[in-house]
Amino acid sequence: GASRPQVSSSIKEHSTEPALIPRTMKATMVLLVLRPSIAFASRPNGVVGSKIFGVGKSPISISNRASVGRVGVVFGRSRSSTTSSVRASFVGHGVGTNAITPSSSRGKYTSKPFLATVPAKSASSLSASLRDILEQNDDKAAATTPSPPIPVVASSSAAAPLSTTIDGRTITTTTTASSLSTLDSENPYTDPIITISDSYDSGNGEFVSLHLVDGHEEEDVRVHVKIKPDPFTTLENKLHFQYFSFRSTLNPNSPAASIILLSGGEKKSVKVKYVLENAGEASYADAFEGYSTFVTTNVTPFDSDSWGRVEDAKYEGGRLSWTHVHALEEDGGASSAYFAYFPPYSQDMHLGLVAKCAEAKGATVESLGPTIDGREIDFVTVGTGPRTCWIIHRQHPGESMAEFYAEGLLNRLLGLDGTWDAVAEKARELYTFRIVPNINPDGSSRGYLRTNAAGQNLNREWCPSPAPSTNNNIDDDDDGGDNATYDAPTLERSPEVYHLLRHMDRTGCDAFLDVHGDEELPFNFLAGSQGMSVWGKRLESLHGAFLASYERANADVQGKVSYEPDEAGEGMPNICSNQIAERFDCFSGTLEMPFKECWADTTAAAVDVDGKVGWGPERARQLGASVLDALCYVAPLLRDEGEFWKDLPEDDAYVHPSTKY
């Protein structure tokens, strides 16, 4: 026609930021029609003019350069310096290669698109419809905002058209999901088929890219995620990471989901493959071999009994991957799933646990002191016995099984479930327990693997140690030479350890457990203080008797597999259980639980609440509860000055452990 729509000058002068898409996008195959409004002005001078699509508060202007025979697509903005501006084309309209520019840089595009995919060879059938969309009401367009247009329906002799309805509007396509190529974190777009979020307590997972795959693949969508690192660890000079926990949400109303569901006929689900891109760079990368990811489809990740494991996790080429089938909700809503290295234990769960303890008869809840982020480090005191037992959990925050262990221990010790227990009553008579359910609440809430808010590995902060050559955090009295000292613990870097040691020095300690999770070994085990100067027949025998009794109480415990013990005199005193053994000349051990499936006897003690054999939160609770049996067994021996080991049964003998299995 003689008149063509022209961009409004009041809008165009504010259009400054280009909207970009990846160069790999197959733009010739897809047309995106944006809602809710189309605003344009006309210029009756016969020159092909620019168009405006109203996208929420960010209109997109289309300026014309040349005429070509293609159909274009716009998905959103990009900050990528390697990608030039979007090129969108409309067939048969005289509109050529168009530069797309939003008028505002505030946020992403928010209006919901609907999609028609058309092979280029069939694009000519769009001419009339497209002209109607772009040129309707030429004379009034500048003053009015027409209703959203009905989407284009394309046909093709190459394939039978498929149809679906979105928001009451029919969409027909002959194109497979391969028409939509690759989207990445630098190219956010409206209504993505999958969104990744870690914005919850202990979340850790960053979206990298999304790929829609063709019908020849087993999955429909491939999503790449990476694990965020802890802050730089001063003493160890590294960035730790391994723990992950993130939410993935399928948006069934997205254009890509529509294509996938269309191509599957009556398909009611979308299969997604998740890939942890940087697993091979993790702190314990080899530990992903033989590991299976945890998953729940519950509305919250903090229902611990809802978690199970995926069945097809694979570590290959430095990447951990698994698949999940997102079933469509009956009401058409989004379908979500949470994935985690181990089910999370949130700060709210922690506060709920200590609140129950505070209300229990014979228990008090106090704070060791504040963390760097200002959280209180809660500890529970219970019992009136002559022996003092400290049990701490979760120095490494990503080892959330440790707090499930604490929950099981406290539940039995205090009868929080309303049941009476003879062993728990005996334990309260033998010991005064001081139990720290979570000594690193900052790192836990932040989704870290091994550090606190200051980036320090608390299990290396229990005494001063030689400073590495690149370390600037040396004692002020040192000259920075070969004898420079890394001072620890300090209120600035490790207040958690500083406060705890201050309390322990006041109360003393007769028995100590530091509860952790181990990435590599698929066992529950106890690591001792064999390398310290206090280690001898007494502590060796206590270690053996405790572990043997624990095995009798819980089939998930074994003593043959553990870390290789340090040689005499070669123990690291800045490690927690070593420092406590040396400081108080007491039984002290590091209790480790696996992230992997637990290799243990699948007896009744190893069956979870769903009747399935599988290591997870419930069995960690059971392990915490059953430690009372072992502590009661060794209580009379803890400060025995005689050669008590001569009277112990053969089954209680110390076993020299190994990492081989």
N, C-alpha and C positions, 0 to 999 in steps of 0.2 A: 504494500500500500504506500500511499504518498506520505503518510505520517508514521513515525516510529516512536516508541516510548523513549524518553530521555531522563537521565538521572536528575533528581531535584537538586538544585545548586546548594540549598541549605543543608542537605545531607551530604552531598559529595565533598564539600569543603572540609568536613570532619572525618572523611575516610582516609585514614593514614596507614593502617597496619595490614599487610598482606595476609591472606589466609592460604595456608599451604597444605599439600598432601604429599605422601611419599612418591618418589619418582616411579616406584614399581607399581603404583595403582593403575589398574587397567581402566583408565578413564573413558575409553571409547565405548565401554560396554554398559555404563550405568548412568541413569539420570536421577538426580535427587530433586524432588519438588518440596520446597520448604513452606511450612505453615507457621503461624496462623493467617498471615496477611501478605498480600502483594501490593506494593505501592509503586506507582511509576507516573511519570509525566510525559507528555507527548511534545514532539517538535515537528510540525508539518512542513519540513523542508526537504523530505526525500532522503535524508541522510540516516543511515543506520545508527540508532542512538543507544545509550546505556539503559540498563534496567535496574530496578531495585526490588530485591526480595526482602520483606520484613522478617527478621529473625529475632523475636523477642525485642530487646532494646539495641540489637546490633545489626542494623540493615547491611546488606551486602550489595555493593554496586558492581555492575558488569559493564566494562568498557569494551568496545568492539574494535578489532584490529583487521581481521581478514575473514574471508568466508571459506569454511572447510566443511567436509561431510562427516562430522562426528557428533556423538552425544556425550556430554560431560557430567562430572560428578563433583560435589563439594562436600567434604566431611568435616572440616574445621580448620583450626589454626595450627601453626607450627613455629617453633623457635629455631628449627634446624637451619644452619647456615649452608648446608650442602644441597638444599632443595630450593628451587626457584618458585615463583608464585604459581598459584593454581591456574591451569589452563582449562577452561570449560567451553564447550561448543554446543550449539543448537543447530540441528540439521534442518536444511530447507527453509531457514528463516532469514538467511542473509547475515546471520550473526556468526562471526568467526571466532578466532582464538581470543578468549576473554580473560582479563586479569580480574580476579575476585578480591575485593577489599572490604573488610568490615569497618564500620565507622567508629567503633569503640574497642579498646583493648581490655576492657573490664570483663574478665571471666571468659568461660567457654560459651559456645552457642548452646542455647537451652531449649529451643523449640523442637518439637518432635517431627522428624521427617517421615514421609512414607516414600516407598521406593518402587520404581519400575525399571526392570533390566531388559535391555533390548540389544540384540546383535546389530552390529553396524550396518549389515546389508539390509536389515529390515527397517532401518531408521527413517526411511522416507515416509513411512506411514504415519510418522509423528507430526509431519509438517502442519497439517490443518489444526490438529488439536493444540499443538504448541503455540501456533499463532493465536488461537483463541485465548489461551492462558495469558500470553504476554501482551496481547493487544486489545483485549476486551475493554469496553468503555473508555476508549482513547480520550474522548472529550472531557470525561469526568474523573479520570484516574487521579489527577493531582489533588482532588478534593475529597475523594472517597476511598475507602478500603474495602474492596470486594471480599465476599466469602471465600474460604479456601477452595481452590479448584478441585474437581474430581480428578484423581490420578489418571495418567495416560495408560491405556491398555494397548499392549503391543502384541502382534502376532508374528509367527514365523513358520515357514514351511519346513524348517530344519528340525523342529521339535514340537511336540504337542504342548500347547500352553497349559500352565498350571495356575490355579487361582487360589487366593485366600482373601480374607476380609480383615482389615485393621481399622478400628474406630468406625465401622460401618461403611468403609470404602473398599471397593474391590481392587485387588492387585493381580495382574497376570504376568507371568514371567516364563521365559524359555531358557533362562540362564542358570547354571549351577552356581554353587557357592564359590567356585574358582574365579567368578567374575569380580569378587571382592578380594583383593590381594592381601597386602600386609599393612598393618597399622602398628605404630610404635608409640612409646611414651612421649616422644617429641611431637606427636601429631594427634592430640586429643580431638575427639569428635563427638557429635551429638548422639545420644542414645546408643552407646556401644553395646554389643551383645553380652560382653562380660566386663564387670568392673571388679577391681581388686582393692581391698581396704585392710589396713592394719590399725585403724584409728580406734583402738580399744585397749584396755589394760593388758599389757604384755604382748601386744601385737608387733609383728616384725615381718614385713614382706613388701617389696616395692615392685610395682608393675613395670615391665620392660617392653613387651610387645605382644601383639595379638595377630594370629594368622588364621584365616579361614581356608580350610583345605578342601580339595575336590573329592568327588565320590569314590576315588580309588583308595583313600585312606580309611583306617578304621575309626578315626575320630572326626568330628565335624569342625572343631576349633582347637587351636593350639595356643596356649597362653604361657608366656615366659615371665618369670618372676625372679627377683634376686633377693638374697638375704642382706639386710643392713648390718654393718659391723658395729661392734661396741666402740666406745672411745678408745683412743690410743692408750695402751698399757705401758706406763712409764718404766717399770722395772724390767718387764719382759720385752720391751721395744717391739710391740706388734699390735695389730688390730685383730682381735678375736671375733669370730662369728661362726655359728653353726645352727643355733636355735632359730626356728621360724614359726610364725603363727599368723595366718591371714584369712580373710573372708573373701569368697568369690561369689558374685551374684550374677545370675543369668537374667537378662532383660528380654522376655519373650516378645515384647512389642518393638524391638529394634529391627531395622531393615534387614540386617544380616540373619537374625533369627527367623524372620519371615521366609527368607530364601531357603534356609536349611529345612524348615518345617514343610515348605511347599515341595521341595525335592524329595521328601520322604513320604509323600502321600498322607497317611493318617498318623504321621510321626508325632509322638507326644513327649519327646525328650531330645536333649542335645548332649552329645558325648564330647567332653573336653579333656584334652591332654595338658597337664600342667608340667612345666619344666623349670627347675631351679637352676638358673644359668651358671651361677658362681659356686655351686656345690664343690667343685674341684679345687677351689681356693680356700675352703673353710679350714678352721683350726685343726680338725681331725677328718680330713676329706675321705680317707680310706674307710672310716667308720660308716660311711653311707652304703658300703657294700654289705648286702644282707639286711639292710634296714627297710622297714615298711612305714609309710606315713600314716599318721592318725587323721581321722576324718569324722565329722559329725554334721548332720543336716538339721540339728536343732536350731531354734531361733536365737539361742545364746550359746557361746562357747564354754560357759561356766557350769553347765550341767555335766559333771564329770562322768556319770554313768552312761551318757549317750554316745561316747566316743568308741570307735572301732578302728581297725586298720584297713587300708586299701589292699587289694590282692595282687596288684601288678606293678608295684614300685620297682624301679630299675635304676641302678647307678652305672652310667656308661659314658665314656668320653668326657668325664668331668662334670656331668649333669645328672641330677636326680629327677626322674620323671615318674608320673603315674596318671591314670585316667579316672574320671568321675562322670557319671551320667546324671545330668541335671534333669529331673522330671518336671514337667510343667505343672504348676499349681492348678487346682481345680477352678479357682476363682480367676485364673489368668494372671495372677501376681508373679512377682519375681521369685526365682528359686535360688536359695543360698546354700552354701556349704562352707564349713570352716576346716582348714587343714593346719596341722601343727606337728612339730618335732615330738612333743609330748603334750597331752592336754594341759592347758594353762590353769594356774591357781591364782586368782586375782586378789587384789588388795581388799576388795569387799568380802570375798570368801574368808580371807585372813581375819578381818575385823569381826566377821560373824563367829568364827571359831573362838577367838579370844573373849568375845562377849559371853559365849556359852560357858567358857572356863571361869570367868569372873562371877557368874551366877552359881557355879557349882560349890557344894559344901566342901570346905577344907582347902580351897584354892584361892590364890591371890594373883592378880595381874599387875605387873609394873612395867616401867620402861627402863631399859639400859641407858637410854639417851637418844638424842635426835640424830638423824642422818643428814647428809648434805642437802637433800631436798626438803628437810624439815619433818620427815615422818618419824614417829616414835618406834623404837625397836622393842617390841613387846616381849616379855618373858613371863612364864607361868611358874609359880612356886606351889608345890603340893607335896604332902608327906611330912612326917615328923621323925623319920629315922635318923640314926647316928651317922650314916654314910651320905656324903654329898655327891650327887650325880648330875652333871651338866650334859645336856644333849642339845646340840645346835643344828640347824637345818638351813640349807639353801645359801651357803656362801656364794656359790655360783648360781645366779638367779635363773638361768635357763633350765636348770635341773629341777623342774617343778614337781617331779615325783617325790622329792624330799619333803615338801610340805604336805602332800597326801600322807606320807609316812607319819609326820607329826600329828596329823588329824587322827589317824588310827591309834597312835600311842595315847594321846590325850583323851580320846573317846573311851578307851578301856580303863585308863588310869583313874578317870573321874566319873565313869559311868554316865557319860553324857547322853547315851541312848536309853537310860533308865534301867539298865540291867546291873545286877550285882555280880562281882567277879572275885573269887577267892584269891587268885594270884595278884590282882590289882590291890586288894586289901593288904596282902602280905608285903607287896612292894612299897606301899605307903608307910608301913611300919619299919622297913629296913632302910629306907632312903628318904632324904629330903631332895626332891627333884627340882631342878631349875631348867626349864625347857624353853628354848627360843625357837618358835615355829618358822620364823623367817628373819635371818640376820641381815639380809640385803634387800629390803623392800623397794629401794629406789631402782636398782637394776632390774628387779622383777617387773615392776610396772612399766619400765621403759623397753622391755623385750630384749634385754641383753643376754648374752650367753654366760660370761664369766666375770664381768666387772660391776663396780658400783657407779654412782653418778659421776665420780671423778675419773673414771677409767682405770681404777685399780683392781687387780685380782686379789680379793681379800685373803685368799689362801696362800698368799706370798707376803703378807703384811704383819706377821706375828712377832717379828723382832727385826732389828737392823740387819742388813746384809750388804755384801760388797756391791757397789754400784757398777753397772756396765759402763763401758768407756764412753758411750754416747749420752749418758744420763747426766742431766743438770741438777737433779734433785738430790744433791749430796749434803752431808752434814756440814754445817757452817764452820766447824772446827777443822775440817779436812782441807787440804790444799788442792783437791781435785786430781791427785796423782793416782798411782796404782793402788793405794790404800784407801781411796775414797769410799765413803759409806752411804748407802741408801738408808735413810732414817725411817723406821716404821715401828709401830703404827703411829700415825699422827692425826690430829683432829681435822687437818686440812684435807688429807687424802684418804684416810681410812678410819673415820670416827667410829664405825661399827665395831672394829676390832679393838680400838682404843677403849671404848666404853665397856666392852665385854671383859677384857683383861682386868680392868680396874675392879669390876665386881667379883671376878673369880679370885683375885688376890685377896679380897676381903673374906670370901666364904670358904676358900680352899676347894679341893677337888679330889675325890677318891675314885671316880669312874667317869669316863668322858667318851662321847660319841659325836663325831662330825658326819652328818648325813648328806650324801651326794648322789649324783647320777653319773654313769660312765658311758661315753659314746661308743667305745670299741668292743668291750667284752660283754657277751650276752649272758651274764650271770649276776646274781647278788653275791657280794663277797666282802670280806673285811681286810683292810690293809692296816698293818701294825706299825710300830715305831722301832723296827729292828735295827735301824742304823744309828740310834741314839745311845749315848753313853750309859743310860740307866737300864737299857735292855739287858736282861739276864734270865736266869732260869725262872725267877719269880714272874716277871712280866710275860715271858714266853708261855709259862704254864697257865696263867690267867687268860691269855689270848686263846690258847687251845681249849680250855674248859668252857669259856664263854661261847666260842664258835660251835663246839660240839653240842652244847645245850640248845643253842639257837637252831641248829639243824634238826634236832629232835622235836622242837616246837613248831617248825615251819619247813615244809619240803622245798620251799623256794630258796633256802639257804644252803650253801655248800662251802667247803674250805680248801679244795684242791686248786682252784683257779683264782688267782689274784694278781696284783702287780708283783713283779720280781722284787723281793725284799732288798733294801740297801745293805751293803756290807757294813760291818761294825765300824762306827765312827764316821760314816759317810752320809748320815742322814742330814736333811736340810732343816735347820732349826726354825726357818721362817715359815714352814708349813704347819698348819694348825695342830694336828694330832701329835706331831713330833715335839712341838713347843710345849704342849700341855703335859706330855709324858715326862719331858725333861724338867719342866718347871715344878711339877707336883709329885714326881716319882710315882705315877699312878697308871692303872690300866687305861689306855687311850687308843682309840682306833678310828679309822675313816671307813664308814660303811657306804658301799657303792651299790647302786641299782642300775639296771640297764635301760637304755633307750630302745634297744632292739628287743625282739621277743626273748623271753627269759628261758634259757636252757636249764630246766629243772624238771623234777618228777611231776607228771601231770596227775597228781592225786587229788583227793577232795580239797586239800588245802590250796590247790593251784587252780581252782575253778572260779571264774568271776561270777558276778551276780546274774548274768544272762545264761549261765550254764555252759559257756564256751571257754575253752582254755585259751588264755591270752593275757600277756602281761600288760597291765595298765593301772589306772588310779586305784581300783578296788584292791588289787593284790598288793599294791604299795601300802595301803592302809592296813591290810592284814599283817604285813611284815612289821609295820610299826607297832601294832598291838602285841605281837608275839615276842618282841624284844624283852618284855617284862619277865617272861619265863627265864631267859638267859641271865638277866640281871639279878633275879632272885637267887639263882643257882650259885653265882660267884660272889655274892655279897659277903658271906662269912670268910672268904679267902682274900679279900682286897687288901687288908692290912695285916694279914697273918705273917708273923715274923719267922715262923718255922718252915721246915721243908715240906710244906703241905702237898707238893706235887707227887711225893712218894706214895701218898694214900689215894691218889686219883685213879679212877678206872682207866683201863687201856684206851677206851673209846674217847677219852678226853685229851689224849696226847696231842701235842702241837704237830701240825702238818706243815712242812715247808712248801709254800705255794709256788705256782708257776703261771705264766701267761699262756702256756701251751695247752691246747685242748683239742 
